Amino acid sequence: MQVVSLRFSLPLVLALGLAGPVRAQERLEQSEPGQEDDANEEVIDVAVHGARMRPPVSPRDPTAASTVISGHALRSPGKSAAEVLAQAPGVQVARTGSGADLATASVRGATSAQTPVLLAGIPLNDDVAGTADLSVIPLWMIDRVEVYRGHAPGFVGQLGIGGVVLFEPRLPKRSGVGVGQTLGSFGEVSTWMAGSVKSEGSATLVALQHARARNDYPYTDDGGTRFDTGDDERRSRDNADFVANDVWAISRHDLGVGSDVTVLGNVFDRAQGATGLAVIPARHARTSVRRVLGGLTARTPCARSDHGEAQGPCMLTLSSSAVVARTLIDDPLGELSLPSTRLSTHAVRFTQQGQVLHRIGDAHEIGILGSQAVERLSVDPDGLDDLHAARYTSRLAATTTLGLLPTVSLHAIAGAECHTTEGPGTSSTCGVLEPYGRVGASWLAVPWLSVLGNVGRYVRPPTLGELYGTSPTVRGTPTLTSEEGTSVDAGVRVTRQGDTPDDLAGYVEVFAFSRWVTELVAFQRTSFGVVRPFNVGAARVAGLEVASGAVWLDHLANELVVTLLDPRDTTEDRTLANDILPFQSRMVLSNRIELFSEPALPSVRLDRLALGVRVQHRSSRFADPAGLIVIEPHTTIDLELGSHFLERSVAARLALRNLLDRPQFDTVGYPLPGRSYHANVEAWF
């Protein structure tokens, strides 16, 4: 029987506490469809019964500051991928409306263009703005999210100036059929179906989802006069509806002698309104997004014996992926101020990667990684000249993990990447050739205390859109050079393991970091109505991240995440008095507490019942370099209730988002939803 189990919550505390039984480090194996939370529930059982309690960190990089999000955080109704990431330390998101509108993420004060986002190992950052739109992440099919802050593991290939975000999908492990239904405020309806077949040596999962919503949530329109409330008017969000379809197919095959192959395919299609700003809404503009991605990964031992059996501690991994994306904006009345009434963008990316890892004894490992990528961009505004550009990227890196002592390990990656770019009137062969690397160390001082530290150098070449422009009003600069960053961090992790269910078990993790970036890409007006990018700036971002979690008395769990940030513009000869970087809050807090019982009522086959509350706060941000436009701070409270029945084959969940109906505006002039209600039911057999 397939299993679904999810922790949910209802009001308990409004000011202190944070939630969710802690997820142990070892439970990161990709789980079967419908059982992603079953693996997590095993962790809950272990935690509340006084066994090992460890931070929810990834074991794939022993020294990096990392966070793993799984279980209830991904299945809670009414949550988007952006809201999930906002719970991780060091991460800040920018949203432009509902969960179906553009949302981006940044890590440790880096811009969204400097933060690679990968889905199933496939990069999603586009080559127009360099950002990844979190609203197209299919959260319903995600098994876990791994956030690497400041430093990424070697297998990713892209280190990122501030960090990397990895979305890992569910993979099949046994036969079963699942269905799910979600209903919510503002016309939210979502239905999904999935089935998997497992036989000797192979497993296949096929899943599809249909979702739609009106998103006509109310907001206050101040008419552009922020300090004059006399003309404020309560409105409903116009033209914010969407219809989306999402199809997944994943297959894994065991080829014997230690070899296996995994094949993945996804088609995502969404049609929606383009809402515009709150003060100047767009009522007729429409947008459609279609993305097709596929990937294949094969693993095999480097050598075999004469009898065909795997030989030696060496593993070869080969992977290929492709993503084709198309975005069409139809603006018949010119409400979005685009260069034409119809704008079409096509992007294609092909990637190949090979990695060889060789273990030496029980404590050492060395590896070599190489990759090649081809990216093509086409922007087609009706009645205007088309833009066609391409980039060819090659990377070569070496990694090593050394167990210097039983309690001390060293992890390092060093490599170089070459970027060849072709565009209008210009091309360069290996025009950008830059080294990158990182060295990290970990020390287990005592069984309950670990000390970690890292230093690294990172590079981000300009996107094709920055080099060649995207419209007649946003021109490109082919002579742009790469942004370069240097980062250092140090942290400690403390764990306490209880011996009995009544003991307090938990963890505390504290990381301090600082990063310096040069040759920042900024935009300036060169003539009336025309802007161009240029290398102008330097920045220094320092901060402190605190994450903690605990389970007590076999029924109470809490988790707390706090990020303090000091993002400064350190450009020489700057003319502005304000030096705080825009769109970065200086404090972000997420606080959740949960009361649960397991088993709850065996007489009625109620396996688990959980009540909880989450409080999230984000301080104010500047929306412009001069610091004249301020995005107000906001605090939201979410309530959740979850239950599992019939040996956890059925899960029912309720959620109330933004309990106090606090007004929220993100980015500039984009109102976010107020109070909303959500419910879903899932069943696996």
C-alpha positions in Angstrom: 0.0 0.0 0.0 1.2 3.5 -0.8 1.3 5.9 2.1 0.8 9.6 2.4 1.3 11.3 5.8 1.5 15.0 6.4 1.9 17.1 9.5 -0.7 19.8 9.9 -1.6 22.4 12.4 -3.9 24.8 14.0 -3.5 27.8 16.3 -1.2 27.3 19.3 1.1 30.2 19.6 1.1 33.5 17.8 4.5 34.9 18.8 7.0 32.3 19.7 7.8 28.8 18.5 8.3 27.3 15.1 7.5 24.1 13.7 7.6 20.8 12.3 9.3 17.8 13.8 12.9 17.9 12.7 13.9 15.9 9.6 17.0 13.8 10.2 20.0 14.1 7.9 19.9 10.4 6.9 16.4 10.5 5.5 17.2 12.2 2.2 16.7 9.2 0.0 14.3 10.0 -2.8 10.9 8.5 -1.8 8.3 6.8 -3.8 5.1 8.5 -5.1 2.7 9.1 -2.3 5.3 8.1 0.2 7.5 11.1 0.3 6.0 12.0 3.7 6.1 8.4 4.9 9.9 8.7 4.9 9.5 11.9 6.8 7.1 10.3 9.3 9.8 7.7 10.1 12.0 10.7 11.1 9.2 12.1 13.3 8.9 8.7 15.0 12.6 8.6 15.6 12.7 12.2 16.8 9.8 12.1 19.3 10.9 8.8 20.8 14.2 10.2 21.9 16.6 8.9 19.2 18.9 10.9 17.0 18.0 14.5 16.4 19.9 16.4 13.7 19.4 19.5 11.6 17.6 19.1 8.2 20.8 19.4 6.2 22.0 17.6 3.0 24.6 14.9 3.4 25.7 15.4 -0.2 28.1 18.2 0.9 29.7 17.8 4.3 30.8 21.4 4.8 28.3 23.6 3.0 25.5 25.5 4.8 22.5 23.7 3.5 18.8 23.2 4.3 16.5 20.4 3.2 12.7 21.1 3.0 10.4 18.1 2.6 7.2 16.6 4.0 4.4 18.8 5.3 6.1 22.0 4.1 5.7 20.8 0.4 2.2 19.4 0.7 0.5 22.1 2.8 -2.4 23.4 0.7 -2.3 27.0 -0.6 1.5 27.2 -0.6 3.6 28.1 -3.6 7.3 27.2 -4.2 8.2 30.8 -3.3 6.5 30.6 0.1 8.2 27.3 0.7 11.7 28.7 0.0 10.9 31.7 2.2 11.1 29.3 5.2 14.8 28.5 4.6 17.5 30.6 6.3 19.3 33.1 4.0 16.6 33.0 1.3 14.4 36.0 0.3 11.7 35.9 -2.4 10.1 38.5 -4.5 6.5 38.0 -5.7 4.3 39.9 -8.1 0.9 38.5 -7.0 -0.6 35.0 -6.5 1.2 31.7 -6.7 0.7 31.7 -10.5 2.5 35.0 -11.0 6.2 35.7 -11.4 8.3 34.9 -8.3 12.0 34.8 -7.8 14.5 33.8 -5.1 17.8 35.2 -3.9 20.2 33.6 -1.4 22.4 35.6 1.0 21.7 38.9 -0.7 22.6 37.8 -4.2 20.2 38.8 -7.0 17.9 36.2 -8.5 20.1 36.3 -11.6 23.0 35.2 -9.5 21.1 32.3 -7.9 20.8 29.2 -10.0 17.6 27.2 -9.6 17.5 23.6 -10.9 14.6 21.2 -11.3 15.6 17.6 -11.5 19.2 18.8 -12.2 18.0 20.9 -15.1 18.7 24.7 -14.9 15.6 26.9 -15.1 17.2 30.3 -15.1 16.2 32.0 -18.4 18.6 33.9 -20.6 16.6 37.1 -20.9 16.8 38.3 -17.3 18.8 35.4 -15.9 16.2 34.6 -13.3 14.2 31.5 -12.6 10.4 31.9 -12.2 9.4 29.9 -9.1 5.7 30.0 -10.1 6.4 27.3 -12.8 7.9 24.9 -10.3 5.4 21.9 -9.9 5.4 21.7 -6.1 2.9 18.9 -6.1 5.6 16.6 -7.8 8.5 17.7 -5.6 10.0 15.2 -3.1 12.4 17.7 -1.5 14.1 21.0 -1.9 17.8 21.5 -1.1 19.1 25.0 -0.5 22.8 25.5 -0.5 23.8 28.9 0.9 27.0 30.5 -0.3 28.5 27.2 -1.6 27.1 24.5 -3.8 28.3 20.8 -4.1 30.5 19.9 -7.0 27.9 17.8 -8.9 25.8 20.9 -9.5 28.3 22.5 -11.9 27.0 26.0 -11.2 28.1 27.3 -7.9 26.1 30.5 -7.8 27.4 33.8 -6.2 25.0 33.5 -3.3 24.0 29.8 -3.4 22.0 27.3 -5.3 18.4 25.9 -5.0 17.7 22.3 -6.1 14.1 21.0 -6.6 14.2 17.1 -6.6 11.1 15.3 -8.0 9.4 12.2 -6.6 10.7 8.9 -8.0 8.8 5.6 -8.2 9.7 2.7 -5.8 6.6 0.5 -5.8 3.3 0.0 -7.6 0.3 2.2 -6.6 -2.4 4.7 -7.7 -3.0 8.1 -6.1 -5.5 10.9 -6.5 -5.7 14.4 -4.9 -8.1 17.3 -4.8 -7.5 20.8 -3.6 -10.0 23.6 -3.2 -9.3 27.2 -2.0 -10.3 30.8 -1.9 -10.5 32.9 -5.1 -11.7 30.0 -7.2 -8.7 27.7 -6.6 -9.3 24.2 -7.9 -6.5 21.6 -8.5 -6.8 17.9 -9.3 -4.0 15.4 -9.8 -3.8 11.7 -10.6 -0.7 9.5 -10.5 0.1 5.9 -11.0 3.3 3.9 -10.7 4.3 0.3 -11.7 7.1 -1.5 -10.1 8.5 -4.8 -11.4 11.8 -6.6 -11.0 14.5 -4.1 -11.7 12.3 -1.2 -13.0 9.7 1.3 -11.9 7.7 3.9 -13.8 5.6 6.8 -12.6 3.1 8.9 -14.6 1.3 11.8 -13.1 -0.8 14.8 -14.3 -2.4 17.8 -12.7 -5.0 20.3 -13.8 -5.2 23.6 -11.8 -7.1 26.8 -12.2 -8.1 29.9 -10.2 -9.7 33.3 -10.6 -7.3 35.0 -8.2 -9.7 37.9 -7.8 -8.6 38.6 -4.3 -9.4 42.1 -2.8 -6.7 44.7 -2.2 -6.6 48.4 -1.3 -5.9 50.8 -4.2 -4.4 54.0 -2.8 -4.5 55.7 -6.2 -0.7 56.3 -6.0 -1.2 58.7 -3.1 0.4 56.7 -0.3 -0.1 59.3 2.5 -3.6 60.4 1.5 -6.1 57.8 2.6 -9.1 59.8 1.4 -9.0 58.3 -2.1 -8.3 54.7 -1.1 -10.6 52.2 -2.6 -11.1 48.5 -2.1 -10.9 46.6 -5.4 -10.7 43.0 -6.6 -7.6 41.9 -8.6 -8.4 42.1 -12.3 -7.3 39.7 -15.0 -5.4 37.4 -12.6 -7.0 34.1 -13.6 -5.0 31.2 -14.8 -5.4 27.6 -16.2 -2.5 25.2 -16.0 -1.7 21.6 -17.0 1.3 19.7 -15.8 2.3 16.2 -16.9 5.2 14.1 -15.6 6.7 10.8 -16.5 9.7 9.2 -14.6 11.2 5.8 -15.1 14.1 4.1 -13.3 15.7 0.8 -14.5 18.3 -1.4 -12.8 20.6 -2.7 -15.4 22.5 -5.0 -13.1 26.1 -5.1 -12.0 25.7 -1.8 -10.2 24.3 0.1 -13.1 21.0 2.0 -13.5 19.4 4.6 -15.7 16.7 7.2 -14.9 14.6 8.9 -17.5 12.4 12.0 -16.8 10.0 14.1 -18.9 7.8 17.0 -18.1 5.4 19.2 -20.0 4.0 22.4 -18.3 1.5 24.7 -19.9 -0.2 27.7 -18.4 -2.4 30.5 -19.8 -3.1 33.5 -17.5 -3.9 37.2 -17.3 -1.1 39.8 -17.0 -2.3 41.9 -14.2 0.0 44.9 -14.3 0.5 47.2 -11.3 -2.1 47.9 -8.5 -2.4 51.5 -9.5 -2.4 50.9 -13.3 -3.9 47.4 -13.7 -3.9 45.6 -17.1 -7.3 44.2 -17.9 -6.8 42.8 -21.4 -3.2 41.6 -21.5 -2.7 37.8 -21.5 0.4 35.6 -21.1 1.0 31.9 -22.0 3.9 29.8 -20.8 4.9 26.4 -22.2 7.9 24.4 -21.0 9.1 21.0 -22.1 12.0 19.4 -20.3 13.6 16.0 -20.3 16.6 14.3 -18.9 18.4 11.0 -18.8 21.0 9.9 -16.1 23.0 6.7 -16.2 25.3 5.4 -13.5 27.7 2.5 -13.9 30.9 1.2 -12.3 34.1 2.4 -13.9 35.4 -1.2 -14.2 34.1 -4.7 -14.3 35.7 -8.1 -13.6 36.1 -10.8 -16.2 32.7 -12.2 -15.1 30.9 -8.8 -15.7 30.6 -7.9 -12.0 31.3 -4.4 -10.7 34.9 -4.0 -9.6 36.5 -1.2 -7.6 35.1 1.8 -5.7 34.7 4.0 -8.8 31.4 5.2 -10.3 30.8 6.9 -13.6 27.7 9.1 -14.0 26.5 10.5 -17.4 23.6 12.8 -17.8 21.9 14.7 -20.7 19.0 17.1 -20.5 17.0 19.5 -22.6 14.6 22.2 -21.9 12.5 24.2 -24.4 10.5 27.1 -23.2 8.2 29.6 -24.9 6.5 32.7 -23.4 4.0 34.7 -25.4 2.7 38.1 -24.2 -0.4 39.5 -25.9 -1.0 43.2 -25.0 -3.5 44.5 -27.6 -4.1 47.8 -25.8 -0.5 48.5 -24.8 -1.3 48.3 -21.1 2.1 46.8 -20.2 4.1 49.4 -22.2 5.9 46.8 -24.2 7.7 47.7 -27.5 4.9 45.9 -29.4 1.4 44.5 -28.8 2.7 40.9 -29.1 6.1 39.7 -27.7 7.3 36.1 -28.1 10.3 34.6 -26.4 11.8 31.2 -27.2 14.6 29.6 -25.2 16.3 26.2 -25.8 19.0 24.7 -23.6 20.9 21.4 -24.1 23.3 20.1 -21.4 25.6 17.1 -21.1 27.6 16.2 -18.0 29.9 13.5 -17.0 31.3 12.7 -13.5 33.8 10.2 -12.2 34.0 9.6 -8.5 36.6 7.3 -6.9 36.7 6.3 -3.3 40.0 5.8 -1.6 39.5 3.8 1.5 36.7 4.8 3.8 37.5 8.5 4.3 38.7 9.9 0.9 37.1 10.6 -2.4 38.3 12.3 -5.6 36.3 13.2 -8.7 36.4 14.8 -12.1 33.4 16.6 -13.6 33.0 18.0 -17.1 29.9 19.5 -18.8 28.8 21.3 -21.9 25.7 23.4 -22.5 24.2 25.1 -25.5 21.7 27.9 -25.0 19.7 29.7 -27.7 17.5 32.7 -27.3 15.0 34.2 -29.7 12.9 37.3 -28.9 10.3 38.2 -31.5 8.4 41.4 -31.1 5.8 41.9 -33.8 6.7 44.5 -36.3 10.3 44.9 -35.0 13.6 43.3 -35.6 14.1 39.9 -34.0 16.9 39.0 -31.6 18.7 35.7 -32.0 21.7 34.8 -29.8 23.4 31.7 -28.5 25.9 30.7 -25.9 28.1 27.6 -25.6 29.5 26.8 -22.1 32.1 24.3 -21.1 33.1 23.4 -17.6 35.8 21.2 -16.1 36.3 20.7 -12.4 38.0 18.4 -9.9 36.6 17.6 -6.5 38.0 16.0 -3.4 36.9 15.0 0.0 39.7 14.1 2.5 39.2 12.6 5.9 42.3 14.1 7.5 41.4 12.8 11.0 38.5 10.8 12.3 36.9 14.1 13.3 38.2 16.4 10.6 37.4 16.4 6.9 38.3 18.7 4.0 36.1 19.3 0.9 37.3 21.2 -2.2 36.3 21.9 -5.8 38.4 23.8 -8.4 37.5 24.3 -12.0 37.2 26.7 -14.9 34.4 27.6 -17.3 34.5 28.9 -20.8 31.7 30.9 -22.4 31.4 31.4 -26.2 28.7 33.8 -27.2 27.1 34.6 -30.5 24.8 37.5 -31.1 23.9 40.4 -33.4 27.0 41.8 -35.1 29.4 40.2 -32.6 30.7 36.9 -31.4 33.5 35.7 -29.1 35.2 32.3 -28.8 35.8 31.6 -25.1 35.2 35.3 -24.5 34.7 34.5 -20.8 37.3 32.1 -19.3 37.2 32.2 -15.6 38.3 30.0 -12.7 36.1 29.2 -9.8 36.5 27.1 -6.7 35.8 26.5 -3.0 37.5 24.9 0.0 35.6 23.8 3.0 36.4 22.1 6.3 34.4 20.4 9.0 35.4 19.4 12.5 33.4 17.3 14.9 34.7 18.8 18.1 32.5 16.6 20.3 29.7 14.2 19.4 27.1 17.0 19.7 29.1 19.9 18.2 30.3 20.4 14.6 32.3 23.4 13.3 32.3 24.3 9.6 33.9 26.9 7.4 34.2 27.7 3.7 35.8 30.1 1.3 35.1 30.3 -2.5 35.2 32.3 -5.7 32.3 32.5 -8.1 31.5 33.9 -11.5 28.3 34.9 -13.4 28.7 35.9 -17.0 26.1 38.4 -18.4 23.0 36.9 -19.8 22.2 37.0 -23.5 19.5 39.6 -22.7 22.0 41.8 -21.0 24.5 41.5 -23.8 22.1 42.1 -26.7 19.0 43.6 -25.2 15.4 42.5 -25.2 13.5 45.4 -26.8 14.0 48.8 -28.5 13.9 50.4 -25.0 16.1 47.9 -23.2 19.3 47.7 -25.2 22.3 45.4 -24.7 26.0 46.0 -24.1 28.2 43.4 -25.8 31.3 44.5 -23.9 29.9 43.6 -20.5 32.3 41.5 -18.3 31.4 38.8 -15.8 30.3 39.5 -12.2 32.8 38.0 -9.7 32.2 37.1 -6.1 34.3 35.9 -3.1 32.5 34.4 -0.2 33.5 33.2 3.3 31.4 31.7 6.0 31.7 29.8 9.3 29.2 28.0 11.4 28.4 25.7 14.2 25.8 22.9 14.6 24.8 21.7 18.0 22.5 18.7 18.5 20.9 17.2 21.6 19.6 13.6 21.5 17.0 12.6 24.0 17.0 9.1 25.7 13.3 8.9 26.4 10.1 10.3 24.8 9.8 13.0 27.5 13.3 14.3 26.9 13.9 17.5 24.9 15.7 16.7 21.7 16.8 19.3 19.1 19.4 21.3 17.3 20.7 24.8 16.8 22.7 25.9 13.7 24.4 29.3 13.4 26.3 30.6 10.4 28.0 33.9 9.9 29.0 34.9 6.3 30.4 37.8 4.2 30.5 38.1 0.4 32.2 40.6 -1.9 31.0 41.1 -5.5 32.7 43.2 -8.2 31.7 44.3 -11.7 28.0 44.3 -10.8 25.7 44.7 -13.8 23.5 47.8 -13.5 21.3 49.7 -15.9 21.4 53.4 -16.8 19.5 55.7 -19.2 21.5 56.5 -22.3 18.8 58.5 -24.1 15.2 59.3 -23.7 13.3 56.1 -23.1 16.4 53.8 -23.6 18.4 52.0 -21.0 21.5 49.9 -21.3 23.4 47.7 -18.8 26.9 48.4 -17.7 29.5 47.1 -15.2 29.6 49.7 -12.5 29.4 48.4 -9.0 30.7 46.6 -6.1 28.9 45.2 -3.1 29.5 43.7 0.3 26.9 41.5 2.0 27.3 40.3 5.5 24.9 38.4 7.6 23.9 35.9 10.3 21.7 32.8 9.9 20.1 31.0 12.9 18.1 27.8 12.5 16.8 25.6 15.4 14.3 22.8 16.0 13.1 20.7 18.9 10.7 18.0 19.9 9.5 17.6 23.5 7.2 15.3 25.5 6.4 13.2 22.4 3.8 15.7 21.3 5.3 19.2 20.8 7.6 20.3 18.0 9.0 23.7 17.0 11.4 25.2 14.6 12.8 28.7 14.3 14.7 30.4 11.4 16.1 33.9 11.6 18.2 35.7 9.0 20.0 39.0 9.6 21.4 40.8 6.6 23.6 43.8 6.0 23.7 44.4 2.2 25.9 47.4 1.2 26.8 49.1 -2.1 30.5 49.7 -1.9 31.0 51.2 -5.4 33.7 53.9 -5.4 32.6 57.4 -6.3 28.9 56.5 -5.8 26.7 59.6 -5.9 23.8 58.3 -3.7 23.7 58.8 0.0 21.9 55.5 0.5 24.1 52.5 0.3 21.6 49.7 1.3 21.0 47.4 -1.7 17.4 47.4 -2.9 14.9 44.6 -2.5 16.8 43.0 0.5 15.2 42.9 3.9 17.6 43.2 6.8 15.7 40.7 8.9 13.5 37.7 8.0 11.9 35.4 10.6 9.9 32.2 10.3 8.5 30.7 13.4 6.3 27.6 13.6 5.0 25.4 16.4 3.1 22.1 16.2 1.2 19.9 18.6 0.6 16.4 17.4 -0.6 13.0 18.5 0.5 9.7 16.9 -1.4 7.4 16.9 -4.3 9.7 17.5 -7.5 7.6 17.7 -6.8 4.0 16.7 -10.5 3.1 17.4 -11.5 5.1 14.3 -8.3 4.4 12.4 -7.1 8.0 12.8 -3.3 7.5 12.7 -2.1 11.0 13.2 -3.6 14.4 14.1 -1.6 17.7 14.2 -2.3 21.3 15.0 0.1 24.1 14.3 0.7 27.8 13.5 3.4 29.6 11.6 4.4 33.2 12.0 6.5 34.9 9.3 8.0 38.4 9.5 9.9 40.4 6.9 11.4 43.8 7.6 11.0 46.8 5.2 13.1 47.0 2.0 14.1 49.7 -0.4 12.7 49.4 -3.9 15.3 51.8 -5.5 19.0 52.5 -5.1 18.3 55.9 -3.7 16.2 54.5 -0.9 13.2 56.8 -1.7 10.7 54.0 -2.3 10.1 51.7 0.7 8.2 48.4 0.7 6.6 48.2 4.1 7.4 45.4 6.6 4.8 42.6 6.9 3.9 39.8 9.3 1.6 36.9 8.4 0.2 34.1 10.5 -0.8 30.8 8.9 -2.9 28.1 10.7 -2.8 24.4 9.7 -4.7 21.2 10.5 -3.7 17.8 9.2 -4.8 14.2 9.7 -4.0 10.7 8.4 -6.4 7.8 8.2 -6.5 4.1 7.3 -2.9 3.3 7.9 -2.0 6.6 6.4 -3.3 5.8 3.0 -5.6 8.9 3.2 -4.5 12.4 4.2 -6.8 15.4 4.8 -5.5 18.9 5.3 -6.8 22.4 6.0 -5.0 25.7 6.0 -5.8 29.3 6.7 -3.3 31.7 5.2 -2.7 35.3 6.4 -5.1 34.9 9.3 -5.2 38.6 10.2 -5.8 39.6 6.5 -2.8 41.9 6.6 -2.2 43.9 3.3 1.0 42.9 1.5 2.8 44.5 -1.4 5.9 42.9 -2.9 8.3 44.1 -5.6 6.8 47.5 -6.5 3.0 48.0 -6.6 2.0 44.3 -6.9 -0.6 43.4 -4.2 -0.4 39.9 -2.7 -3.4 37.9 -1.6 -5.0 38.5 1.8 -6.7 36.0 4.0 -7.4 32.7 2.2 -8.7 29.2 2.9 -7.4 26.0 1.5 -8.2 22.3 1.8 -7.1 19.1 0.1 -7.5 15.4 0.3 -5.1 12.7 -1.0 -5.4 9.0 -1.2 -2.9 6.3 -2.3 -3.6 2.6 -2.8 
